[in-house]
Amino acid sequence: MPLVVAEPAAAYAERPRLVIDASVVAAALFDEIGAEAALSWMRGRRLCAPHLLDCEVANVALTKMRRGFDAGAVRVVVTLHELQPLLHFA
């Protein structure tokens, strides 16, 4: 006889949570060393982040612009703003 479970699978079992910080997001957004690893960690996960993540990433973008990194770094802030609905701030 098959096992019948009346409750749906827990949300964390389907998409485990992963707490990310600005360094992981910056690596992925700016295609830094470790970007592929960062993306693979985040793929398929429910992302949780500190409530200041957007400010921290904006600071990284501004610092990179001041140091001569691609001026398109400002787009990162816009991209992060678009991702906010997917993040669960802790």
N, CA, C and O of each residue as an XYZ file, in Angstrom:
360
protein
N       0.841     -1.162      0.000
C       0.000      0.000      0.000
C       0.904      1.248      0.000
O       1.822      1.335      0.816
N       0.655      2.228     -0.915
C       1.495      3.428     -0.965
C       1.213      4.359      0.210
O       0.107      4.394      0.749
N       2.226      5.097      0.584
C       2.100      6.078      1.656
C       1.398      7.314      1.111
O       1.802      7.847      0.078
N       0.366      7.771      1.784
C      -0.381      8.953      1.374
C      -0.175     10.020      2.437
O      -0.441      9.793      3.617
N       0.298     11.178      2.014
C       0.532     12.277      2.939
C      -0.469     13.377      2.629
O      -0.604     13.793      1.479
N      -1.166     13.848      3.648
C      -2.219     14.839      3.450
C      -1.693     16.262      3.363
O      -2.422     17.161      2.944
N      -0.446     16.485      3.750
C       0.107     17.832      3.746
C       1.071     18.002      2.576
O       1.764     17.061      2.191
N       1.110     19.207      2.016
C       2.079     19.438      0.937
C       3.505     19.446      1.491
O       3.724     19.624      2.689
N       4.440     19.253      0.612
C       5.846     19.284      1.023
C       6.189     20.661      1.573
O       5.651     21.671      1.118
N       7.073     20.698      2.541
C       7.483     21.979      3.132
C       8.168     22.845      2.083
O       8.867     22.342      1.204
N       7.958     24.151      2.188
C       8.536     25.089      1.213
C      10.052     25.003      1.201
O      10.665     25.113      0.140
N      10.672     24.807      2.371
C      12.136     24.747      2.409
C      12.682     23.493      1.757
O      13.841     23.462      1.345
N      11.855     22.452      1.657
C      12.304     21.230      0.992
C      12.310     21.413     -0.522
O      13.157     20.858     -1.222
N      11.357     22.193     -1.013
C      11.274     22.430     -2.452
C      12.324     23.432     -2.915
O      12.999     23.211     -3.920
N      12.459     24.514     -2.192
C      13.426     25.559     -2.512
C      14.124     25.946     -1.223
O      13.657     26.840     -0.517
N      15.241     25.291     -0.896
C      15.913     25.599      0.367
C      16.348     27.059      0.429
O      16.690     27.668     -0.584
N      16.329     27.599      1.633
C      16.737     28.990      1.832
C      18.246     29.121      1.770
O      18.991     28.217      2.148
N      18.669     30.270      1.285
C      20.087     30.604      1.262
C      20.215     32.068      1.638
O      19.656     32.939      0.971
N      20.952     32.338      2.707
C      21.195     33.710      3.120
C      22.390     34.218      2.328
O      23.470     33.627      2.358
N      22.183     35.320      1.620
C      23.255     35.890      0.809
C      23.620     37.265      1.350
O      22.816     37.926      2.008
N      24.846     37.680      1.062
C      25.258     39.020      1.452
C      25.746     39.763      0.215
O      25.736     39.224     -0.892
N      26.169     40.994      0.417
C      26.553     41.855     -0.706
C      27.712     41.287     -1.509
O      27.766     41.479     -2.723
N      28.636     40.597     -0.863
C      29.791     40.076     -1.603
C      29.379     39.016     -2.619
O      29.935     38.958     -3.716
N      28.417     38.189     -2.264
C      27.940     37.149     -3.189
C      27.187     37.787     -4.348
O      27.386     37.417     -5.505
N      26.322     38.745     -4.034
C      25.546     39.417     -5.072
C      26.465     40.219     -5.991
O      26.294     40.201     -7.210
N      27.436     40.920     -5.411
C      28.376     41.710     -6.217
C      29.194     40.815     -7.140
O      29.425     41.166     -8.297
N      29.630     39.670     -6.641
C      30.391     38.746     -7.487
C      29.577     38.331     -8.697
O      30.094     38.277     -9.813
N      28.304     38.040     -8.477
C      27.441     37.616     -9.580
C      27.131     38.772    -10.524
O      27.181     38.603    -11.743
N      26.814     39.937     -9.982
C      26.414     41.063    -10.817
C      27.566     41.674    -11.602
O      27.377     42.126    -12.731
N      28.753     41.690    -11.013
C      29.893     42.324    -11.667
C      30.804     41.318    -12.362
O      31.895     41.670    -12.810
N      30.359     40.078    -12.449
C      31.128     39.027    -13.118
C      32.557     38.954    -12.572
O      33.527     38.892    -13.327
N      32.656     38.962    -11.254
C      33.947     38.874    -10.585
C      34.388     37.421    -10.490
O      33.655     36.504    -10.862
N      35.599     37.232     -9.986
C      36.074     35.876     -9.726
C      35.117     35.248     -8.725
O      34.803     35.849     -7.698
N      34.668     34.079     -9.014
C      33.707     33.403     -8.153
C      32.261     33.625     -8.551
O      31.350     33.165     -7.863
N      32.040     34.326     -9.653
C      30.667     34.607    -10.084
C      29.906     33.324    -10.399
O      28.742     33.183    -10.023
N      30.547     32.406    -11.076
C      29.872     31.149    -11.422
C      29.491     30.370    -10.170
O      28.401     29.806    -10.089
N      30.397     30.343     -9.194
C      30.103     29.648     -7.940
C      28.938     30.334     -7.223
O      28.047     29.667     -6.697
N      28.952     31.665     -7.206
C      27.873     32.411     -6.552
C      26.536     32.115     -7.219
O      25.535     31.883     -6.541
N      26.523     32.125     -8.536
C      25.280     31.849     -9.261
C      24.801     30.423     -9.026
O      23.601     30.187     -8.883
N      25.723     29.478     -8.986
C      25.315     28.092     -8.772
C      24.770     27.895     -7.363
O      23.857     27.093     -7.166
N      25.315     28.616     -6.371
C      24.772     28.531     -5.009
C      23.359     29.087     -4.956
O      22.503     28.544     -4.258
N      23.108     30.171     -5.692
C      21.817     30.844     -5.624
C      20.736     30.169     -6.474
O      19.548     30.283     -6.171
N      21.139     29.479     -7.520
C      20.191     28.883     -8.461
C      19.267     27.888     -7.748
O      19.729     26.976     -7.062
N      17.964     28.079     -7.923
C      16.987     27.156     -7.371
C      16.721     27.319     -5.886
O      16.006     26.513     -5.291
N      17.283     28.347     -5.288
C      17.128     28.571     -3.856
C      16.190     29.733     -3.584
O      15.983     30.590     -4.443
N      15.634     29.757     -2.407
C      14.867     30.914     -1.926
C      15.885     31.832     -1.259
O      16.439     31.497     -0.212
N      16.126     32.983     -1.865
C      17.176     33.873     -1.390
C      16.686     34.749     -0.247
O      15.620     35.358     -0.327
N      17.472     34.802      0.808
C      17.210     35.662      1.955
C      18.401     36.594      2.091
O      19.547     36.183      1.906
N      18.128     37.847      2.414
C      19.202     38.833      2.465
C      18.957     39.839      3.585
O      17.815     40.079      3.978
N      20.047     40.429      4.096
C      19.884     41.499      5.081
C      19.123     42.668      4.460
O      19.186     42.876      3.249
N      18.417     43.415      5.268
C      17.588     44.498      4.734
C      18.405     45.616      4.104
O      17.838     46.430      3.374
N      19.691     45.695      4.347
C      20.533     46.737      3.752
C      21.267     46.270      2.496
O      22.171     46.957      2.020
N      20.894     45.127      1.963
C      21.604     44.574      0.805
C      21.653     45.549     -0.362
O      22.699     45.702     -0.993
N      20.547     46.204     -0.658
C      20.533     47.126     -1.794
C      21.506     48.282     -1.567
O      22.185     48.706     -2.502
N      21.581     48.791     -0.353
C      22.531     49.879     -0.046
C      23.970     49.395     -0.162
O      24.830     50.112     -0.674
N      24.234     48.184      0.312
C      25.587     47.633      0.258
C      26.034     47.415     -1.188
O      27.171     47.724     -1.541
N      25.149     46.887     -2.013
C      25.497     46.657     -3.417
C      25.639     47.984     -4.152
O      26.504     48.121     -5.017
N      24.802     48.957     -3.820
C      24.941     50.288     -4.421
C      26.296     50.890     -4.063
O      26.927     51.534     -4.901
N      26.745     50.688     -2.837
C      28.057     51.170     -2.418
C      29.167     50.493     -3.220
O      30.123     51.149     -3.635
N      29.043     49.194     -3.436
C      30.030     48.471     -4.255
C      30.051     49.044     -5.671
O      31.121     49.252     -6.243
N      28.864     49.299     -6.235
C      28.775     49.848     -7.597
C      29.436     51.218     -7.680
O      30.184     51.492     -8.618
N      29.162     52.079     -6.704
C      29.772     53.414     -6.708
C      31.289     53.337     -6.555
O      32.023     54.070     -7.218
N      31.749     52.458     -5.690
C      33.196     52.282     -5.509
C      33.840     51.811     -6.803
O      34.907     52.296     -7.177
N      33.208     50.879     -7.481
C      33.758     50.384     -8.751
C      33.786     51.484     -9.798
O      34.738     51.586    -10.571
N      32.737     52.312     -9.826
C      32.724     53.416    -10.793
C      33.855     54.405    -10.502
O      34.516     54.876    -11.427
N      34.078     54.716     -9.242
C      35.151     55.655     -8.866
C      36.523     55.113     -9.223
O      37.441     55.877     -9.519
N      36.659     53.809     -9.196
C      37.954     53.178     -9.512
C      38.117     52.890    -11.002
O      39.092     52.266    -11.420
N      37.158     53.348    -11.793
C      37.293     53.202    -13.236
C      36.656     51.959    -13.816
O      36.842     51.665    -14.996
N      35.905     51.221    -13.009
C      35.185     50.066    -13.526
C      34.142     50.561    -14.516
O      33.797     51.742    -14.498
N      33.647     49.716    -15.351
C      32.645     50.065    -16.359
C      31.572     50.973    -15.768
O      30.975     50.651    -14.740
N      31.331     52.097    -16.412
C      30.341     53.062    -15.931
C      28.942     52.470    -15.911
O      28.043     53.037    -15.291
N      28.745     51.356    -16.569
C      27.446     50.691    -16.559
C      27.109     50.067    -15.217
O      26.066     49.430    -15.067
N      27.993     50.251    -14.239
C      27.741     49.687    -12.913
C      26.464     50.223    -12.298
O      25.869     49.574    -11.438
N      26.042     51.382    -12.721
C      24.794     51.943    -12.201
C      23.625     51.029    -12.553
O      22.645     50.967    -11.811
N      23.717     50.323    -13.670
C      22.647     49.392    -14.052
C      22.467     48.304    -13.004
O      21.384     47.735    -12.868
N      23.527     48.021    -12.271
C      23.444     46.998    -11.240
C      22.415     47.384    -10.190
O      21.648     46.540     -9.727
N      22.397     48.647     -9.818
C      21.441     49.104     -8.818
C      20.021     48.929     -9.338
O      19.129     48.525     -8.592
N      19.808     49.231    -10.608
C      18.479     49.048    -11.215
C      18.119     47.570    -11.233
O      16.986     47.204    -10.917
N      19.063     46.724    -11.597
C      18.825     45.283    -11.625
C      18.469     44.777    -10.233
O      17.540     43.985    -10.072
N      19.208     45.236     -9.233
C      18.924     44.814     -7.868
C      17.526     45.249     -7.453
O      16.811     44.500     -6.786
N      17.137     46.452     -7.844
C      15.797     46.943     -7.527
C      14.737     46.025     -8.144
O      13.700     45.768     -7.532
N      15.001     45.537     -9.350
C      14.059     44.640    -10.017
C      14.014     43.280     -9.342
O      12.998     42.589     -9.411
N      15.113     42.882     -8.684
C      15.163     41.582     -8.011
C      14.540     41.599     -6.631
O      14.282     40.536     -6.067
N      14.291     42.767     -6.071
C      13.806     42.859     -4.696
C      12.590     41.998     -4.399
O      12.516     41.423     -3.313
N      11.628     41.881     -5.317
C      10.478     41.014     -4.986
C      10.862     39.554     -4.781
O      10.117     38.807     -4.147
N      12.007     39.135     -5.306
C      12.442     37.748     -5.163
C      13.204     37.506     -3.862
O      13.387     36.360     -3.453
N      13.646     38.575     -3.218
C      14.443     38.452     -2.010
C      13.563     38.527     -0.768
O      12.549     39.225     -0.749
N      13.959     37.816      0.240
C      13.272     37.844      1.522
C      14.236     38.464      2.517
O      15.196     37.821      2.939
N      13.988     39.697      2.891
C      14.907     40.407      3.766
C      14.718     39.981      5.209
O      13.597     39.879      5.707
N      15.838     39.737      5.869
C      15.814     39.297      7.265
C      16.069     40.453      8.201
O      16.085     40.269      9.418
